Amino acid sequence: MEYIYAAMLLHTAGQEVNEESVKKVLKAAGSDADDARVKALIAALEDVDIEEAMEKTAVAAAAPATAGAAPAAAEEEAEEEAEEEEDEEEKEEEAAAGLGALFG
């Protein structure tokens, strides 16, 4: 993954994504650059619009996070409703007991 991150960093910084620059980024990060992997990365990115790929990835990553939050919120809301119903039932029972005491 560090090879892809290096390419994304270079792109975001407005630098050319080539073998030499990727190797420099990896070296600066304390990683040893494998020449074959660097060449394969550059070849794979040749016809890729990095900006578009990053945007699509960001949108795809945000969707599951949002989808995961909805069920949790719905579950929390259901728990709150259940607690409110229990409180309401307790109040009704107390009121009934109070009425019973009047006629008992």
BALOBA-1460 file (C-alpha; in Angstrom, 3 decimals):
// residues 104
<rec num="1" residu="m" x="0.000" y="0.000" z="0.000"/>
<rec num="2" residu="e" x="2.858" y="2.376" z="0.687"/>
<rec num="3" residu="y" x="3.583" y="2.517" z="-3.050"/>
<rec num="4" residu="i" x="0.050" y="3.683" z="-3.802"/>
<rec num="5" residu="y" x="0.169" y="6.168" z="-0.932"/>
<rec num="6" residu="a" x="3.429" y="7.540" z="-2.295"/>
<rec num="7" residu="a" x="1.793" y="8.077" z="-5.695"/>
<rec num="8" residu="m" x="-1.233" y="9.754" z="-4.118"/>
<rec num="9" residu="l" x="0.985" y="12.008" z="-2.020"/>
<rec num="10" residu="l" x="2.997" y="13.049" z="-5.045"/>
<rec num="11" residu="h" x="-0.145" y="13.718" z="-7.059"/>
<rec num="12" residu="t" x="-1.730" y="15.744" z="-4.256"/>
<rec num="13" residu="a" x="1.477" y="17.778" z="-3.886"/>
<rec num="14" residu="g" x="1.413" y="18.539" z="-7.608"/>
<rec num="15" residu="q" x="4.572" y="16.521" z="-8.295"/>
<rec num="16" residu="e" x="5.119" y="14.180" z="-11.213"/>
<rec num="17" residu="v" x="4.440" y="10.558" z="-10.357"/>
<rec num="18" residu="n" x="7.407" y="8.663" z="-11.774"/>
<rec num="19" residu="e" x="9.804" y="5.961" z="-10.617"/>
<rec num="20" residu="e" x="12.365" y="8.375" z="-9.200"/>
<rec num="21" residu="s" x="9.851" y="10.445" z="-7.216"/>
<rec num="22" residu="v" x="8.086" y="7.375" z="-5.810"/>
<rec num="23" residu="k" x="11.437" y="5.954" z="-4.681"/>
<rec num="24" residu="k" x="12.309" y="9.270" z="-3.000"/>
<rec num="25" residu="v" x="9.018" y="9.344" z="-1.096"/>
<rec num="26" residu="l" x="9.418" y="5.742" z="0.027"/>
<rec num="27" residu="k" x="13.004" y="6.378" z="1.119"/>
<rec num="28" residu="a" x="11.955" y="9.504" z="3.031"/>
<rec num="29" residu="a" x="9.297" y="7.420" z="4.801"/>
<rec num="30" residu="g" x="11.910" y="4.867" z="5.832"/>
<rec num="31" residu="s" x="10.834" y="2.129" z="3.414"/>
<rec num="32" residu="d" x="13.029" y="0.236" z="0.997"/>
<rec num="33" residu="a" x="11.769" y="0.663" z="-2.552"/>
<rec num="34" residu="d" x="11.521" y="-2.506" z="-4.615"/>
<rec num="35" residu="d" x="12.399" y="-1.494" z="-8.197"/>
<rec num="36" residu="a" x="10.038" y="-4.064" z="-9.718"/>
<rec num="37" residu="r" x="7.091" y="-2.891" z="-7.617"/>
<rec num="38" residu="v" x="7.811" y="0.753" z="-8.391"/>
<rec num="39" residu="k" x="7.944" y="-0.005" z="-12.135"/>
<rec num="40" residu="a" x="4.721" y="-2.013" z="-11.905"/>
<rec num="41" residu="l" x="3.002" y="0.849" z="-10.088"/>
<rec num="42" residu="i" x="4.076" y="3.434" z="-12.657"/>
<rec num="43" residu="a" x="2.948" y="1.145" z="-15.480"/>
<rec num="44" residu="a" x="-0.410" y="0.527" z="-13.796"/>
<rec num="45" residu="l" x="-0.979" y="4.255" z="-13.276"/>
<rec num="46" residu="e" x="-0.141" y="5.152" z="-16.856"/>
<rec num="47" residu="d" x="-3.768" y="5.337" z="-18.021"/>
<rec num="48" residu="v" x="-5.320" y="6.214" z="-14.661"/>
<rec num="49" residu="d" x="-6.708" y="9.610" z="-13.731"/>
<rec num="50" residu="i" x="-5.434" y="9.658" z="-10.149"/>
<rec num="51" residu="e" x="-7.681" y="12.556" z="-9.123"/>
<rec num="52" residu="e" x="-10.796" y="10.733" z="-10.335"/>
<rec num="53" residu="a" x="-9.700" y="7.478" z="-8.686"/>
<rec num="54" residu="m" x="-9.156" y="9.263" z="-5.371"/>
<rec num="55" residu="e" x="-12.589" y="10.913" z="-5.550"/>
<rec num="56" residu="k" x="-14.337" y="7.624" z="-6.317"/>
<rec num="57" residu="t" x="-12.506" y="5.920" z="-3.478"/>
<rec num="58" residu="a" x="-13.443" y="8.678" z="-1.044"/>
<rec num="59" residu="v" x="-17.116" y="8.435" z="-2.024"/>
<rec num="60" residu="a" x="-17.091" y="4.636" z="-1.823"/>
<rec num="61" residu="a" x="-15.420" y="4.735" z="1.584"/>
<rec num="62" residu="a" x="-17.902" y="7.279" z="2.921"/>
<rec num="63" residu="a" x="-20.973" y="5.305" z="1.838"/>
<rec num="64" residu="p" x="-20.450" y="2.291" z="4.134"/>
<rec num="65" residu="a" x="-19.633" y="4.557" z="7.057"/>
<rec num="66" residu="t" x="-22.869" y="6.454" z="6.555"/>
<rec num="67" residu="a" x="-24.840" y="3.256" z="6.008"/>
<rec num="68" residu="g" x="-23.403" y="1.805" z="9.213"/>
<rec num="69" residu="a" x="-24.413" y="4.854" z="11.187"/>
<rec num="70" residu="a" x="-28.065" y="4.667" z="10.141"/>
<rec num="71" residu="p" x="-28.806" y="1.262" z="11.730"/>
<rec num="72" residu="a" x="-27.030" y="2.305" z="14.918"/>
<rec num="73" residu="a" x="-29.118" y="5.482" z="15.111"/>
<rec num="74" residu="a" x="-32.295" y="3.527" z="14.408"/>
<rec num="75" residu="e" x="-31.422" y="1.017" z="17.118"/>
<rec num="76" residu="e" x="-30.736" y="3.809" z="19.603"/>
<rec num="77" residu="e" x="-34.041" y="5.464" z="18.733"/>
<rec num="78" residu="a" x="-35.900" y="2.169" z="19.198"/>
<rec num="79" residu="e" x="-34.307" y="1.727" z="22.632"/>
<rec num="80" residu="e" x="-35.349" y="5.238" z="23.636"/>
<rec num="81" residu="e" x="-38.924" y="4.584" z="22.493"/>
<rec num="82" residu="a" x="-39.013" y="1.327" z="24.485"/>
<rec num="83" residu="e" x="-37.807" y="3.163" z="27.599"/>
<rec num="84" residu="e" x="-40.453" y="5.865" z="27.119"/>
<rec num="85" residu="e" x="-43.170" y="3.212" z="26.776"/>
<rec num="86" residu="e" x="-41.982" y="1.519" z="29.977"/>
<rec num="87" residu="d" x="-42.025" y="4.855" z="31.808"/>
<rec num="88" residu="e" x="-45.536" y="5.546" z="30.522"/>
<rec num="89" residu="e" x="-46.760" y="2.114" z="31.649"/>
<rec num="90" residu="e" x="-45.277" y="2.668" z="35.117"/>
<rec num="91" residu="k" x="-47.046" y="6.023" z="35.395"/>
<rec num="92" residu="e" x="-50.353" y="4.430" z="34.362"/>
<rec num="93" residu="e" x="-49.907" y="1.680" z="36.982"/>
<rec num="94" residu="e" x="-49.122" y="4.263" z="39.667"/>
<rec num="95" residu="a" x="-52.175" y="6.282" z="38.675"/>
<rec num="96" residu="a" x="-54.353" y="3.160" z="38.791"/>
<rec num="97" residu="a" x="-52.985" y="2.256" z="42.211"/>
<rec num="98" residu="g" x="-53.735" y="5.763" z="43.438"/>
<rec num="99" residu="l" x="-57.327" y="5.517" z="42.156"/>
<rec num="100" residu="g" x="-57.683" y="2.120" z="43.764"/>
<rec num="101" residu="a" x="-56.650" y="3.590" z="47.118"/>
<rec num="102" residu="l" x="-59.468" y="6.119" z="46.835"/>
<rec num="103" residu="f" x="-62.078" y="3.382" z="46.523"/>
<rec num="104" residu="g" x="-60.477" y="0.815" z="48.795"/>
